[in-house]
């Protein structure tokens, strides 16, 4: 019973729903035709101007990449769809809910009415010029970074070179100081040696002077002694008598073979200050040959000088000799 009743009421319900939907569409179309739609202002995209970039050379910091944001597309305000309320079946005229008023933006140009189903425009791609500008900026940044690194490396190299030069200068100054000390030491040694040589020379000269003075003193004393002897000899110029025992032969005479007989000869002769014999007198024989031969042999002999008071004197000697055949 229930199933059958439901089958009969289904066409009636479907027909009512269909009529209600058509009525709603009709009311909506009438409302859309009579309702003023607000002006929709579509903002034109701003023209992308070229970026003005000021190049600053960094010293140490790494350059940062600047990202250029594209200009956002303005949002298009779409007209809100009116919300229709279903009219009750008993009332012949449906009531439409008023739409909220949208105040237009100030200084907006009037635009033609657009349908509510207008699709938003796709966002424009960044211009090629902006991409090229970014590439140029990146290239310049890379060049600046390379230049900064090159300059930094040059500064480091200059610092290293300055350090090496400072070390070399320090070594050179130290070597010069050592050389100066060595030179001063050698000069001091040379000065000491020269001073020692001068002192030795002075001592030698002083000793030579002393020796010369001593020699001069001796020479003076000898001269004085010689003069005294000469004066004494002059005072003792007369011959002094000496015996045979006082005589000292420097070269003794040989009387062997003078005669075939044994005899004694008496000899008297003069002896000068050099010991030479002269003025011979022979007695004790009458044989003239024996006397002559005795003088000859005695004259060839020589005596040492006679000394009195340290002075040689002339002497007269009386000498007796025995001649054996």
Buried (B, 14 or more C-beta within 10 A) or exposed (E): EEEEEEEEEEEEEEEEEEEBEEBBEEBBEEBBEEEEBBBBBBEEEEEBEEEEEEEEEBEEEEBEEEEEEEBEEBEBBBBEEBEBEEBEEEEEEBEBEEBEEEEEEEEEEEEEEBEEEEEEEEEEEBBEEBEEBBEEBEEEBEEBBEEBEEEEEEEEEEEEEEEEEEEEEEEEEEEEEEEEEEEEEEEEEEEEEEEEEEEEEEEEEEEEEEEEEEEEEEEEEEEEEEEEBEEBBEEBEEBBEBEEEEBEEEEEBEBEEBBEEEBEBEBBBBBBBEBBBEEBEBEBBEEEEBBEBBBEBBBEBBBBBBEEEEBBBBBBBEBEBEBEE
